[in-house]
Structure formats: C-alpha cells, structure tokens
Amino acid sequence: MDGKCRPLSVLISAGQASDPTYLVPLLEAVRVGRPG
C-alpha cells in the first residue's frame, strides 16, 4: 500500500490458481518512483 492506503498493484486470478503462480507478475507490475 502507498502512503494513502491504496494498493500498489492488483492482480485477479480465476480463483483456483495458487498464490505463488501470480507473485512474479504482481511484483513486476509495481513501480516505485524515486525523488529526483
């Protein structure tokens, strides 16, 4: 979550897939900006 309690990324699956299957795509979708 960001500083305003919003999720950084959301990934919705079919429901029967395991969490580890979607970990890498979810992390790849997150971009963290850096000052400067």
WOQUIZI-V155230 format. One record per pair of residues at least 24 apart in sequence whose C-alpha atoms are under 10 Angstrom apart, sorted by the first residue. I is the first residue (numbers start at 1). J is the second residue. D is the distance in Angstrom with one decimal. If there is no record, write none. Layout:
((I,J,D) (I,J,D))
//
This chain:
((2,32,9.7) (8,32,8.7))
//
